[in-house]
Amino acid sequence: MRKDNPATAVAIASPATLPLVPTSLQLLGGSWPEEPGLDTALSKLILDKISAGDMAPTIRLYVPGREVAFGRRDAVAPQYPAAVAAAHDAGFTAVERLAGGRAAVFTEHTIAFSLAVADPDPRTTIHKRFQEMSELVVAAFARLGVDSGIGEVPGEYCPGEFSIHHGHRIKLMGVGQRLAKRAAHVGGVITVNRTDLLQRALIPVYRALELEWRPHTAGTLGDVQPGLRNDDVLAALKAEFADRFELTRDRVVESLVEEAHSLAHRHLPVEHRDGSS
């Protein structure tokens, strides 16, 4: 996910930049890993409602299912059908995510995040959001005893300026943005364990897409600090958000989930959609 693609990365707020971001966030619980496209549809719906002034800023932190999330450039490539088939052959659902960039992998051993905030002119603050979210994640990793930095690892999958790496060797987090008229979504994935599972999908999918990358750049927090679990990473992220924002905790309301159900098919590859767009 690259800086020159507005649908790419994320960031979080230091005290000096707080006037440009909300001082409070709703931390929404709930995820639906068995329902392809639903979490993506929910993130898009929340973004649109915040843009319209109908919802407060939110952060979702959750454990997804096994998905290969394709970006817009992937979806228009002639190799896309073969890449979707490769994902399915590896045991992963194919979805089309909100942000740009190239294919990224989600598993039950990763943490997905989705931050949505109001912004009257979101295009002018893309870089700031990228930087701030990446800084927040680096700080959360430090709570876990994991040293990390911001920047692209040469040869990484879904390359981006605001990726989080360990030792400039392995990628631990990828991030992207999607803009609405008066709001922005910052979403991404943190890899916690099972590097082998990431590579099981990434290697055939990138081969099908005819994209060069270095498989050894895929890694997880568990490679750096053995014994870390999803719950440990979630706790560190929540603590870091709580230090920077006033958090209120709730679950996604059922009516919003039902509305997202009706839109989930829009985030699946065309040949796998069941219903009209």
Secondary structure, 3 states (H helix, E strand, C coil): CCCCCCCCCCCCCCHHHHHHCCCEEEEEECCCCCCCCHHHHHHHHHHHHHHCCCCCCEEEEECCCCEEEECHHHHCCCCHHHHHHHHHHCCCEEEECCCCCCCEEECCCEEEEEEEEECCCHHHHHHHHHHHHHHHHHHHHHHCCCCCEECCCCCCCCCCCCCEEECCCEEEEEEEEEEECCEEEEEEEEECCCHHHHHHHHHHHHHHHCCCCCHHHECCHHHHCCCCCHHHHHHHHHHHHHHHCEEEEEECCHHHHHHHHCCHHHHCCHHHCCCCC
